[in-house]
Amino acid sequence: MSQERRPKTQPTEDHKLLRSAPYADTSFLESDAWRALRIEGEVIEGFDSLARLGWAISVFGSARVARSDPYYAAAEELGRRLAEKSITVITGGGPGIMEAANKGAYDAGGVSVGLGIELPHEQRINDYCNIALNFRYFFARKLMFVKYAEGFVIFPGGYGTFDELFEALVLVQTGKIDHFPVILFGSEYWKPLIAWLSTAVMEHKMIAPVDIDLFRVTDDLDDVVAWIEKSFGEAEEAARAAERNPAGREPVEAAQERQHQVNARPE
């Protein structure tokens, strides 16, 4: 009688792996360790899919904006203008402002990226994305918005839009990202928020006076495009300077002042 090296009641890990049906204990699929692997997979897929985008701008705004809304038309026109300058347009991939910006870029033959998110209510990525990724985890998705864009244009929106706005401002304020214009489109919509930041928040010393200059506000798409191009030019110049002096380090104070100048509103 042949001797078995291991009882059948103690399957090896390889045996579990090679079974055609899942091993009986599938509780690991709900464990934090398994979720960490899913997160890693989402990050890797995002890096692999977006690494060759070139210059890109993330456009944010409400999913609830109707196609007949003037802000929809403005976002579509912005997407078209950016695409014509070979600038990739990145959005959350949903309807409303996101669809408009994607549509403008897509119709102009540009690169149109939609980064979708799994939500309790069904929401599919709009039809105007030639690169589309779906995420389970907000922070993996948010990483892609920041890592692969060189600026944010933020149209009127709700909590999700505010989330992206203030996250960008924090990253600029703390020096985590450089040459990063944050542009609010629609001055009438944003006026109460700016007034609150400039009065109550400032008076309680929750932010410094210079922090108000971390973003710009406009109703003119010409301004938006000009500010973006200016920021890209400054980024290219900084890259050339770094190549000329790879061992040099810019003083922290100089770097912070330069970043404030990127977003400082014109006189």
N, C-alpha and C positions, 0 to 999 in steps of 0.2 A: 504494500500500500504506500502510495506516495505521501511524502511529508509536506505539509503546507507551512511556508515560512511565516505567514501571518494569517490569523483567523479571518474568515469572511466578515465577521462583525466589526473588524477594525480596518476599513478601507484606507488605502494610502491617499495622499493628496493628489497624486497623478491619476489614481483610479477615479477619484471624484471629478477631476478636471475633464477626463476623457469620456465620461458617461454621456450618452446621447440625450438623456433627460436630466434636468437639474437634480443635484443631490437633495435629499429630503429636507434638510435644514436650510431654508432660504432666508432665515431671519437676518443674515448678514447684509442682505440687499437694503435693509432699512437702518443699517448702522451708520454712525458718523464716519467711520473709516471708509466705507464704501462711497458715501457722499463725497468725501475728499477726493476719491479717484474720479468721480464724475466731474467734479469741479476742475481737476487737473485736465481731464479730457476736453472740457469746454474751452479752457484757456489755450491748450495746445492747438485745437481746431481753429480758434480765433486767430492766434498768431500765424498759423500756417496759411490761412485764407486771406489775411489782410496785410501781410508783411510787404507786399510789393505795390501798395496803393500809390505811393508818391504823395504829393501835397494833398491834403484833405481837410475838410471843414465839417464839423458836426452841426446839424441843424435840429433844433428842438422846438416844440410847440404842441398845442392841444390836439388830441385825436378827435375832438368834438367839433372842430371847425368845419363848416359845410363848404362844399365846392363853390358855392355862390358867394362866399365871404371874401372881402377884399384882402384879408390876410392870406387866404389860400392862393389868390392870384399873385401876391407879392412873393410868397415862398416858392411858387412855381417859377416865377421870373428869376429869382435868385439862383435856384438850381440850374436853370438854363445858362445864366451868365457865368457861373462857376465852371460848369462843364465846358463852355466855350474857351475858357482859359486853362483847360486840362487840370482842373482841381476836382478831386473826388468829393462827392456829397455823401455823407453818412447820416442816417436817421435811425429812429427806433423801429422803422419798418411798418408802422401802423397807418391808419387813415388820417384825415385832417391835414395839419401842417406837414406831417411826415410824408404823407403821400404826395402832397404838392411839390415839396422839394425834390423827392425822388423822381417824380414825373418830369419836372423841368430838366433835370440832368439826363434822364433816360431818353427823352425825346430829342435832346440835343446831341445824342450819341456819346455822352460821357459815362463815367463809372458811377453807378448809383448803388449804394450799399444800404441794406436794411438789416438791423440787428434786433430781431424779435425777442419777446420774452413770454414765458409760459404764465398765463393769468387764469384766475378762476373762471372768468367768462371767456368765451371763444374769441380769439382775435388772430387772424392770419396776416402774414406779411403781404403788403400791397403788391400790385402787379407791375410796379415800375422799378424793381430792383434786379440788377443783373448779378449782384452778389447778395445772397440772403443767408443769414445764420439765425438759428433759434437757440435761445438760452433758457436753462432752468433757473439760474441763479443771477440775481440782479448785479451782484458785485463783479462777476466775471464779465457780464455785458458792459457795465460801467467802465471797467478797465479798458475795453476796446475803444470806447468813445474817446477816452483821453489819450491813450497810447498812440492811436493812429490818426488823430486829428491835430491840426496846428491852430485851431481856434474854434470857438463856439458862436453861432448866431442863434439867438433865443427869441422866438416869437411868443405872443401871448399864450398862456397855458395855465394849468393847475398844479397840483402837488408834484406830479412827476417832473414837470418843467422847472418848478422851483428847486426841486432836489438837484437837478443837473446844474442849474445856475449857481447855487450856493456851494456845491461841491467844487465847481470850477474856480470860484472865487477863493475858496480856502486853499486850493492847490497853488494858485498864483500868489496869494498872500504869504504862504509859508515857503515860497521858493521851490516848490516841487516841480513846477513846469515854467519854462521861459518862453518869451516871444509868443504869448498866447492871448490874442485879442478875445475879449468877451463882449459881444455886441448885443444889446437889447433892441429889438425892432418893435416900434409901436409906442411912441412916447406917451400918448394919452393913457394907455393901459398901465405902463410902468410908473407913471408919475406918483401915485400914492405910496408905492413901495419905496421909491427913492426918497420921497419926503420923510417917511418914517425912519429910514436909515440915517438921513441927514439931521434929524432932530432927536427923537427919543433914543435911538440906539447910540448916536454920537454923544448926546448930552449925558448919558449914563456911562460914557467912556468904555462902551463895549467894543468899539472899533476905533481906530485912529483916523484923523481927518484924511490922511493920504489914501485910506482904503476905499474911499468913495470914488477915487480915480482908477480903480481896478477894472471898471467897465465903462462902455460908452453907450449912448442912447441915440437913436436916429429914426427918422421915417423915410429916409432916402437910401435906396439900394445902391446908388452911386457911392455914397459914403461907405457902405458896408464893404463893397468890393475894393475900394481904394484903401481902406484900413487893413483889409486882409493882405492885399498885395504889399503894402508897406511893411507889415509884420513879417511876411515871407522874405522880403529883401533884407531886413535886419537879421533874420535867422541865418540866411545864407552868408552874410558878412561875418557874423559871429563864428560860423563854422569855418570860414576861411581863416579867420584870426586864430582859431584854435589849432588849425593845421600848421600855421606859421610858427606857433609857439605852443607845442603840445605839452610842455612841462609847466607852462605858466598857469596860474590860478587867479581868477578874478576875485577881488575882495568882495565879501558878502554884501557890504553896504553899496558898492558899485553895481552889483548884480540886481539888488532890490530896486535901486533907483532906475536902472535901465528898464526893468519890468514895469514899473509904474509909468514910465514914459511911453511904453507900448500902448497902454490902455488910456492914458491921460486924455481927457476931453479937450478939444481945441478951444482956444480962447474965443 
